[in-house]
C-alpha cells in the first residue's frame, strides 16, 4: 500500500476507533466572535494557513499546490506540482512547505527553490515552524519533532501515549522558548521547552477528537478539534476559555493575527474568521 493511501486509511481508522472523553473543564469567558467567511473556489481544499505582511497562503493537498489569495478568496498566485503540501510556514519572506509524499521540506523565495537538509530522514513531514533562532518539524510517521538550532539538530519524543510521546504529530509552533505540538491522535497538545524537555499536556480532558492544528500567541493557545467540528481556545496555563463551533466544518488549521483568528475548513472549501470582542 503506498503512502498516499495509507495516510487516509490511518486517519479514518484512528478517528473511528478514538472515543471522545468527557469534557471536565468548561470555558470561562468569551474572547472571540464570528466575523466573516471567506469562500474559496469550489476545487480548493484548504489544509493550512500562513499569513505574513498581509499575504495569505494556503496549502491545498487535494490539488498538490500552495495558493496565495486575497481577502475576497480570489486566487493571486500558486505553486503547483507539489507532493501533498501540509502545514506551511511563511517566515521573513520565505515560504516553507513540508511535502508529505516526498519526505522533504521545500523553501521558496521569490524565484528560487531549495530543500532543507536533515541529519535523519524525515517520514511524511506534516508541519514546519520557524523563529529567528530555531526551526521545528513535525515528523508524522516517525512520531517525533525535529528541532533544528543554528548548529545542532535534536529529536524530541517517540511513539506512544505517555508524557513526551506522540501518536502522529501534525502541527508544531515555537513561541517564547516553548514548543507546542498538536499530538493529533493522542487528542491533545504537548508543551516542551526549547531544549526539548517535556513540560505539560493541554486539552486531554476536553473531549478532543484529532487535534490537527494549533497556533499560539502571548496569552492564547488555539487548537482544532477536527472530528468534532470545533476550535478550542486555552490560556497558557491550559485552562479552556472558549469553544468555537459557528461556521466550522472539519477544521484542520488555525492562524492568529493581532485581532483575528482564522480557521481552515477543509471540507467546506472556506475560511472562517473570528474577531476579538
C-alpha positions as CSV (number, residue, x, y, z in Angstrom):
1,X,0.0,0.0,0.0
2,X,1.5,3.3,-1.0
3,X,1.9,6.2,1.5
4,X,-0.9,8.3,-0.1
5,X,-3.5,5.5,0.5
6,X,-2.0,4.6,3.9
7,X,-2.4,8.1,5.2
8,X,-6.1,8.2,4.7
9,X,-6.5,4.6,6.0
10,X,-4.7,5.5,9.2
11,X,-6.7,8.8,9.5
12,X,-10.1,7.1,9.1
13,X,-9.2,4.1,11.3
14,X,-7.8,6.1,14.2
15,X,-10.6,8.6,14.1
16,X,-13.2,5.9,14.1
17,X,-11.6,4.0,17.0
18,X,-11.0,7.0,19.2
19,X,-13.8,7.7,21.7
20,X,-14.1,11.2,22.9
21,X,-13.5,11.8,26.6
22,X,-16.0,13.7,28.7
23,X,-15.1,17.4,29.0
24,X,-14.0,18.2,32.5
25,X,-13.1,21.8,32.0
26,X,-15.6,24.3,30.8
27,X,-15.0,27.7,29.1
28,X,-14.8,30.6,31.4
29,X,-15.3,33.6,29.2
30,X,-15.9,34.7,25.6
31,X,-13.0,36.2,23.8
32,X,-13.8,35.7,20.1
33,X,-16.9,36.2,18.0
34,X,-17.7,35.3,14.4
35,X,-16.8,37.9,11.9
36,X,-17.0,36.6,8.3
37,X,-16.5,33.6,6.0
38,X,-14.2,33.7,3.0
39,X,-15.5,31.4,0.3
40,X,-12.8,29.8,-1.9
41,X,-13.2,28.4,-5.4
42,X,-15.0,25.1,-5.2
43,X,-12.0,22.9,-6.1
44,X,-9.8,24.3,-3.2
45,X,-9.4,22.3,-0.1
46,X,-7.5,24.4,2.5
47,X,-5.4,22.4,4.9
48,X,-3.2,25.1,6.3
49,X,-3.0,28.9,6.6
50,X,0.1,31.1,6.7
51,X,-0.1,34.9,6.8
52,X,2.7,37.4,6.8
53,X,2.6,41.2,6.0
54,X,-1.0,40.8,4.6
55,X,0.0,37.9,2.3
56,X,-2.4,34.9,2.7
57,X,-1.1,31.5,1.7
58,X,-3.0,28.2,1.8
59,X,-1.8,24.6,1.3
60,X,-4.2,22.5,-0.9
61,X,-3.0,18.9,-0.7
62,X,-6.0,17.7,-2.8
63,X,-4.6,19.6,-5.8
64,X,-0.9,19.3,-4.7
65,X,-0.4,23.1,-4.6
66,X,0.0,26.1,-2.4
67,X,-2.1,29.2,-3.1
68,X,-1.9,32.9,-2.5
69,X,-5.3,34.6,-2.1
70,X,-6.7,37.9,-1.2
71,X,-9.3,38.8,1.4
72,X,-12.1,38.0,-1.0
73,X,-10.8,34.5,-1.6
74,X,-9.6,35.3,-5.1
75,X,-6.5,33.4,-6.3
76,X,-3.5,35.6,-6.8
77,X,-0.7,33.1,-7.3
78,X,0.0,29.4,-7.0
79,X,2.9,27.0,-6.6
80,X,1.9,23.7,-8.3
81,X,3.4,20.3,-8.9
82,X,3.9,19.7,-5.2
83,X,3.7,16.3,-3.4
84,X,0.9,16.8,-0.9
85,X,1.9,20.0,0.9
86,X,1.0,20.0,4.6
87,X,1.2,22.7,7.3
88,X,3.2,25.5,5.8
89,X,5.0,28.5,7.3
90,X,5.8,31.9,5.8
91,X,8.7,33.5,7.6
92,X,10.8,36.5,6.6
93,X,9.7,36.4,3.0
94,X,10.3,32.7,2.5
95,X,7.6,30.0,2.2
96,X,8.4,26.7,3.9
97,X,6.4,23.7,2.5
98,X,6.6,20.3,4.1
99,X,5.8,17.7,1.5
100,X,4.1,14.6,2.9
101,X,4.9,12.3,0.0
102,X,8.4,13.3,-0.8
103,X,9.7,13.4,2.8
104,X,11.2,16.8,2.4
105,X,10.7,20.5,3.3
106,X,10.8,22.9,0.4
107,X,11.9,26.6,0.8
108,X,10.5,29.0,-1.8
109,X,12.0,32.5,-2.0
110,X,11.0,34.7,-5.0
111,X,12.1,32.7,-8.0
112,X,14.4,30.2,-6.1
113,X,13.5,26.8,-4.6
114,X,15.6,24.8,-2.2
115,X,15.3,21.8,0.1
116,X,16.2,21.7,3.8
117,X,18.9,19.3,4.9
118,X,18.4,17.0,7.9
119,X,20.6,14.7,9.9
120,X,17.9,12.0,9.9
121,X,15.5,11.1,7.1
122,X,12.0,12.5,7.6
123,X,9.0,10.3,7.1
124,X,6.0,12.4,5.9
125,X,6.7,15.8,7.4
126,X,3.4,17.3,8.4
127,X,4.4,20.8,9.7
128,X,7.2,23.3,10.0
129,X,7.6,26.4,12.1
130,X,10.4,28.9,12.4
131,X,11.7,31.7,14.6
132,X,14.9,33.7,14.2
133,X,16.9,31.1,16.1
134,X,15.1,27.7,15.7
135,X,13.1,25.5,13.4
136,X,10.7,22.7,14.3
137,X,9.4,20.0,12.0
138,X,6.6,17.6,12.9
139,X,7.8,14.2,11.6
140,X,4.4,12.4,11.2
141,X,5.2,8.7,10.7
142,X,8.3,8.9,12.9
143,X,6.2,10.2,15.8
144,X,8.6,12.9,16.7
145,X,9.6,16.5,16.4
146,X,12.9,17.5,14.8
147,X,14.3,20.6,16.4
148,X,16.9,22.5,14.5
149,X,19.1,25.2,16.1
150,X,21.8,27.1,14.3
151,X,24.5,24.4,14.8
152,X,22.6,21.3,16.0
153,X,19.6,19.1,15.5
154,X,17.7,17.4,18.3
155,X,15.0,14.8,18.1
156,X,12.1,15.3,20.5
157,X,9.7,12.5,21.5
158,X,8.9,8.9,20.3
159,X,5.8,6.9,19.6
160,X,3.4,6.3,22.5
161,X,0.7,7.9,24.6
162,X,2.6,9.0,27.7
163,X,4.0,12.4,28.5
164,X,6.6,13.4,25.9
165,X,5.3,10.7,23.5
166,X,3.4,11.2,20.2
167,X,0.8,9.4,18.1
168,X,1.1,11.1,14.7
169,X,2.1,14.8,15.5
170,X,0.6,17.0,12.8
171,X,1.4,20.6,13.8
172,X,4.1,22.4,15.7
173,X,4.6,26.0,16.9
174,X,7.6,27.8,18.5
175,X,6.7,30.6,20.9
176,X,8.8,32.3,23.6
177,X,11.2,29.4,24.3
178,X,8.5,26.8,24.2
179,X,7.5,24.2,21.7
180,X,3.8,23.4,21.3
181,X,2.8,20.2,19.4
182,X,-0.6,19.1,18.1
183,X,-0.4,15.5,19.1
184,X,-3.2,14.6,16.7
185,X,-4.3,11.1,17.6
186,X,-3.5,11.3,21.3
187,X,-6.1,14.1,21.1
188,X,-4.1,16.7,23.0
189,X,-1.4,19.4,22.8
190,X,2.0,18.9,24.4
191,X,4.4,21.6,25.6
192,X,8.2,21.3,25.7
193,X,11.0,23.8,26.5
194,X,13.4,25.0,23.7
195,X,15.8,22.2,24.6
196,X,13.1,19.5,24.0
197,X,12.3,18.8,27.7
198,X,8.7,17.9,28.3
199,X,6.7,20.5,30.3
200,X,2.9,19.9,30.1
201,X,-0.1,18.4,28.4
202,X,-3.1,20.5,27.4
203,X,-6.6,19.5,26.4
204,X,-6.5,15.9,27.3
205,X,-9.7,16.3,29.3
206,X,-11.6,18.4,26.7
207,X,-13.1,15.7,24.5
208,X,-10.8,16.4,21.5
209,X,-11.0,14.0,18.6
210,X,-8.0,14.6,16.4
211,X,-6.0,17.7,17.4
212,X,-4.8,18.5,13.9
213,X,-3.7,22.2,14.0
214,X,-2.7,24.9,16.5
215,X,-1.4,28.4,17.0
216,X,0.0,30.3,20.0
217,X,0.2,34.0,20.9
218,X,1.0,35.9,24.1
219,X,-1.9,34.5,26.2
220,X,-3.7,32.1,23.9
221,X,-3.4,28.5,22.6
222,X,-5.9,27.7,19.8
223,X,-6.4,24.1,18.8
224,X,-8.6,22.5,16.0
225,X,-10.8,19.6,17.1
226,X,-11.1,18.2,13.7
227,X,-13.6,15.4,14.0
228,X,-15.9,17.3,16.4
229,X,-16.0,20.4,14.2
230,X,-14.8,22.7,17.0
231,X,-12.0,25.1,17.8
232,X,-10.8,25.2,21.4
233,X,-9.2,28.2,23.0
234,X,-7.0,27.8,26.1
235,X,-4.9,30.2,28.1
236,X,-1.2,29.4,28.5
237,X,-1.9,27.5,31.7
238,X,-4.0,25.1,29.8
239,X,-7.4,26.3,31.0
240,X,-10.2,26.1,28.4
241,X,-11.7,29.6,28.0
242,X,-13.9,29.3,24.9
243,X,-15.3,26.8,22.3
244,X,-15.9,27.9,18.8
245,X,-18.4,26.0,16.6
246,X,-20.1,28.5,14.4
247,X,-19.3,28.2,10.6
248,X,-16.7,25.4,11.3
249,X,-16.6,22.3,9.1
250,X,-13.7,19.8,9.6
251,X,-11.2,22.4,10.8
252,X,-7.6,21.4,10.0
253,X,-5.6,24.6,10.9
254,X,-5.9,27.9,12.7
255,X,-3.9,31.1,12.4
256,X,-3.8,34.0,14.9
257,X,-3.2,37.6,13.9
258,X,-3.2,40.6,16.3
259,X,-7.0,40.9,16.1
260,X,-8.3,37.9,14.2
261,X,-8.5,34.2,14.4
262,X,-8.6,32.3,11.0
263,X,-9.8,28.8,10.6
264,X,-9.2,26.5,7.6
265,X,-12.4,24.4,6.9
266,X,-11.1,21.6,4.8
267,X,-14.4,20.1,3.8
268,X,-16.2,23.4,3.2
269,X,-13.5,24.9,0.9
270,X,-13.7,28.1,3.0
271,X,-12.0,30.1,5.8
272,X,-13.8,31.3,8.8
273,X,-12.6,34.5,10.6
274,X,-13.3,35.4,14.2
275,X,-12.5,38.7,15.9
276,X,-11.8,39.7,19.4
277,X,-14.8,41.1,21.3
